[in-house]
């Protein structure tokens, strides 16, 4: 029984850490996307793709 409680606590702790990391990424990104990669029902990777827009100033042409 203790092993199951420990396993459940570890899963909860890991889930909270993943949620915190995603939240931190969201707070720091202005334009872009976040990709979450899942294998066998578990999150194994989080990719952040950020876009930076460059103003096209036609007056300099």
Backbone as a printed PyTorch tensor [residue, N CA C, xyz], in Angstrom:
tensor([[[  0.8340,  -1.1990,   0.0000],
         [  0.0000,   0.0000,   0.0000],
         [  0.8710,   1.2510,   0.0000]],

        [[  1.9450,   1.2490,   0.7800],
         [  2.8250,   2.4110,   0.8490],
         [  3.4700,   2.6950,  -0.4980]],

        [[  3.8280,   1.6180,  -1.2290],
         [  4.4330,   1.8000,  -2.5480],
         [  3.4670,   2.5100,  -3.4940]],

        [[  2.1840,   2.1650,  -3.4250],
         [  1.1820,   2.8080,  -4.2830],
         [  1.0280,   4.2730,  -3.9100]],

        [[  1.0190,   4.5910,  -2.6350],
         [  0.9140,   5.9850,  -2.1860],
         [  2.1260,   6.7710,  -2.6530]],

        [[  3.3200,   6.1770,  -2.5300],
         [  4.5440,   6.8380,  -2.9950],
         [  4.4970,   7.0700,  -4.4960]],

        [[  4.0210,   6.0810,  -5.2590],
         [  3.9300,   6.2050,  -6.7160],
         [  2.9350,   7.2950,  -7.0990]],

        [[  1.7870,   7.3240,  -6.4070],
         [  0.7800,   8.3480,  -6.6850],
         [  1.3220,   9.7410,  -6.3660]],

        [[  2.0360,   9.8690,  -5.2660],
         [  2.6150,  11.1600,  -4.8890],
         [  3.6450,  11.6000,  -5.9210]],

        [[  4.4660,  10.6560,  -6.3990],
         [  5.4650,  10.9820,  -7.4120],
         [  4.7930,  11.4550,  -8.6920]],

        [[  3.7260,  10.7770,  -9.1240],
         [  3.0020,  11.1770, -10.3360],
         [  2.4000,  12.5670, -10.1610]],

        [[  1.8110,  12.8360,  -9.0040],
         [  1.2270,  14.1410,  -8.7340],
         [  2.2980,  15.2200,  -8.7440]],

        [[  3.4140,  14.9530,  -8.0870],
         [  4.5180,  15.9000,  -8.0340],
         [  5.0630,  16.1740,  -9.4270]],

        [[  5.2200,  15.1070, -10.2190],
         [  5.7250,  15.2540, -11.5860],
         [  4.7260,  16.0330, -12.4400]],

        [[  3.4380,  15.7720, -12.2900],
         [  2.4020,  16.4910, -13.0380],
         [  2.4090,  17.9750, -12.6840]],

        [[  2.5690,  18.2910, -11.4130],
         [  2.6120,  19.6890, -10.9830],
         [  3.8460,  20.3860, -11.5510]],

        [[  4.9770,  19.6820, -11.5990],
         [  6.2020,  20.2630, -12.1580],
         [  6.0300,  20.5440, -13.6490]],

        [[  5.4240,  19.6110, -14.3700],
         [  5.1880,  19.8090, -15.8010],
         [  4.2410,  20.9800, -16.0210]],

        [[  3.1710,  21.0550, -15.2480],
         [  2.2200,  22.1600, -15.3650],
         [  2.8990,  23.4930, -15.0740]],

        [[  3.7750,  23.5270, -14.0890],
         [  4.5010,  24.7500, -13.7440],
         [  5.4280,  25.1690, -14.8810]],

        [[  6.0990,  24.2040, -15.4870],
         [  7.0020,  24.5220, -16.6060],
         [  6.2210,  25.0840, -17.7940]],

        [[  5.0740,  24.4800, -18.1080],
         [  4.2460,  24.9730, -19.2080],
         [  3.7480,  26.3720, -18.8960]],

        [[  3.3300,  26.6130, -17.6680],
         [  2.8680,  27.9420, -17.2540],
         [  3.9710,  28.9800, -17.3950]],

        [[  5.1820,  28.6140, -16.9990],
         [  6.3180,  29.5350, -17.1170],
         [  6.6070,  29.8640, -18.5770]],

        [[  6.5540,  28.8610, -19.4310],
         [  6.7740,  29.0890, -20.8630],
         [  5.7050,  30.0210, -21.4180]],

        [[  4.4440,  29.7820, -21.0500],
         [  3.3450,  30.6200, -21.5340],
         [  3.5050,  32.0790, -21.1130]],

        [[  3.9860,  32.2980, -19.9030],
         [  4.1690,  33.6650, -19.4180],
         [  5.2940,  34.3780, -20.1640]],

        [[  6.2430,  33.6220, -20.6990],
         [  7.3980,  34.2300, -21.3410],
         [  7.3270,  34.3210, -22.8490]],

        [[  6.2430,  33.8340, -23.4430],
         [  6.1530,  33.8410, -24.9010],
         [  5.0800,  34.8260, -25.3530]],

        [[  5.4050,  35.5800, -26.3720],
         [  4.4550,  36.5740, -26.8710],
         [  3.7390,  36.0790, -28.1240]],

        [[  4.5100,  35.5520, -29.0790],
         [  3.9590,  34.9800, -30.3030],
         [  4.6470,  33.6450, -30.5300]],

        [[  3.8990,  32.6140, -30.8160],
         [  4.5050,  31.3210, -31.0870],
         [  3.6070,  30.1850, -30.6620]],

        [[  4.2410,  29.0580, -30.3770],
         [  3.4700,  27.8790, -30.0070],
         [  4.2750,  27.0080, -29.0440]],

        [[  3.5490,  26.1310, -28.3630],
         [  4.1620,  25.1540, -27.4730],
         [  3.6920,  23.7860, -27.9540]],

        [[  4.6430,  22.8860, -28.1530],
         [  4.3190,  21.5330, -28.5970],
         [  4.6520,  20.5620, -27.4650]],

        [[  3.6860,  19.7330, -27.1270],
         [  3.8780,  18.7340, -26.0700],
         [  3.9280,  17.3650, -26.7450]],

        [[  5.0410,  16.6570, -26.5600],
         [  5.2480,  15.3510, -27.1830],
         [  4.9270,  14.2700, -26.1600]],

        [[  4.0740,  13.3300, -26.5580],
         [  3.6160,  12.2660, -25.6680],
         [  4.0010,  10.9070, -26.2540]],

        [[  4.5820,  10.0340, -25.4260],
         [  4.8900,   8.6530, -25.8040],
         [  4.2890,   7.7480, -24.7370]],

        [[  3.5510,   6.7700, -25.1690],
         [  2.9250,   5.8110, -24.2550],
         [  2.1180,   6.5000, -23.1490]],

        [[  1.4260,   7.5760, -23.5100],
         [  0.5710,   8.2610, -22.5510],
         [  1.2930,   9.1690, -21.5670]],

        [[  2.6060,   9.3710, -21.7610],
         [  3.3870,  10.2160, -20.8470],
         [  4.0440,  11.3490, -21.6110]],

        [[  4.0650,  12.5240, -21.0230],
         [  4.7560,  13.6630, -21.6260],
         [  6.2510,  13.4140, -21.5340]],

        [[  6.9120,  13.4540, -22.6880],
         [  8.3570,  13.2030, -22.7100],
         [  9.1500,  14.4180, -23.1640]],

        [[  8.4600,  15.4100, -23.7500],
         [  9.1800,  16.5780, -24.2780],
         [  8.2250,  17.7420, -24.4300]],

        [[  8.7450,  18.9360, -24.1760],
         [  7.9860,  20.1740, -24.3940],
         [  8.8570,  21.0750, -25.2540]],

        [[  8.3490,  21.4690, -26.4350],
         [  9.0780,  22.3530, -27.3410],
         [  8.3950,  23.7150, -27.3850]],

        [[  9.2130,  24.7570, -27.3550],
         [  8.6960,  26.1260, -27.4860],
         [  9.1910,  26.6840, -28.8110]],

        [[  8.2600,  27.1730, -29.6070],
         [  8.5820,  27.7950, -30.8790],
         [  8.1270,  29.2510, -30.7870]],

        [[  9.0810,  30.1450, -30.7440],
         [  8.7490,  31.5590, -30.5880],
         [  9.0050,  32.2900, -31.8890]],

        [[  8.1100,  33.1880, -32.2230],
         [  8.2320,  33.9680, -33.4520],
         [  8.5180,  35.4260, -33.1050]],

        [[  9.3880,  35.9980, -33.8640],
         [  9.7040,  37.4110, -33.7230],
         [  9.3660,  38.0990, -35.0420]],

        [[  8.5330,  39.0860, -34.9800],
         [  8.1120,  39.7910, -36.1850],
         [  9.0500,  40.9770, -36.4060]],

        [[  9.4490,  41.1190, -37.6550],
         [ 10.3260,  42.2030, -38.0500],
         [  9.4920,  43.2020, -38.8410]],

        [[  9.5450,  44.4630, -38.4160],
         [  8.7990,  45.4870, -39.1540],
         [  9.4420,  45.7030, -40.4980]],

        [[  8.6200,  45.7570, -41.5160],
         [  9.0840,  46.0390, -42.8510],
         [  8.8490,  47.5190, -43.1250]],

        [[  9.9000,  48.3160, -43.0030],
         [  9.7840,  49.7630, -43.2110],
         [ 10.0410,  50.0810, -44.6770]],

        [[  8.9750,  50.3020, -45.4430],
         [  9.0910,  50.5340, -46.8830],
         [  9.7200,  51.8900, -47.2110]],

        [[  9.8560,  52.7710, -46.2450],
         [ 10.4640,  54.0920, -46.4850],
         [ 11.9610,  53.9880, -46.7230]],

        [[ 12.5840,  52.9090, -46.3270],
         [ 14.0290,  52.7660, -46.4980],
         [ 14.3890,  52.1350, -47.8370]],

        [[ 13.4170,  51.7330, -48.6300],
         [ 13.7060,  51.0900, -49.9290],
         [ 13.9010,  52.1000, -50.9940]]])
